[in-house]
Amino acid sequence: MNAFVDYPLHVWTIPDGEERRKKLHTHFSMVLRYGLKFADMYASSESIEGFVIYMHPESGPVTTWRLVQCGGFGFLRVYGSTAIKRYNQAIAPIETLRGKNAPSPHVYVLLLAVDPRAQGKGWARKLITPMLDRLDKNAIACYLETYKAKNEAIYNHLGFETIEKCTVPGTDLTLISLLRRPLA
């Protein structure tokens, strides 16, 4: 969670820093449950310097019902209607971009997080490289998005190509779409 306290999506959703720190755990509890139930999730070590959640083509779509099963009602209750409205506005372009920019089949990185105290030490590479190696062997692409410009350079360094950048309507957010094609 600490990796996302100042993440642009969450700053947009809950502008007040103290309120955001109090509520963000609810969002990540739901996402972690989702990763455990419907996707693959790996941690860097027992100390959990970071973790990655990714969805295989056969994982199926992210649906409202699945989110409800993973704590969606608690997320709605804790965030409140204003933050939920802002969150939904900010994430609205995600599926459109993914449908347009990600080939089929592909693996979708739902979340890659590294604790701020562990950032800059290669944990993102350690988390994602084993998956990318498997995808290369099976000639499958990997797709993700980020709202943080700094992350674009990290993903580019990991072999992802920036496919598109779009300004999210009605916000100051830029959503960056990235794709890593399998290596021959």
C-alpha positions, 0 to 999 in steps of 0.5 A: 500500500505504501507504494501507492499513497502518492500514486496519481490515481489515488491522489486524484481519487482522494486528494486529502493525504491523511484521508487517503492514507486511512482509506487506501488499505481498503482498496488494496485489501480488495485488490489483493483478495482479487489477485489471490482468487482470480489471478496469479500473485507473487511476492518478492520474498518473505519480507514482501518488498514488493508483489505483482498480480497478473491475469492470464488470458484464461483468468477472465475479465475483472467484473463487478461481481468478482470485485464484490466477492473480494470486498467491493462493498467494504471498498464502496462504504469506506471510500464514499460516493465522492471518491468512488465517482472520482475513481470510476472517472479515472479508471474509465479508459482502462478497458478501452485502451486495453482492448485497443492496444493489447493483442490477444492473447496477452497477460495483463499486469493488474498491479506491480508494487514495490515498497518505497523503502525498497525502490531502486534496488531491482525488486520490480525486475526480480518480480516481473522477469520470471513471468516475462521469461515464461511468456517469451517461451510461449510467445505471449505478450504482456500488457499494463498501464500506469498513471505515473510518468516515472514508471514509464521509464522503469517499464521501458527498461524492462522491455515494455514499449509505450503504446499510447498516452491519453489524458483522462477526460475531466482529470489531470491524469495521464494514462500510459499504455505499455506492451511487451511483445514476446522476445523471439 
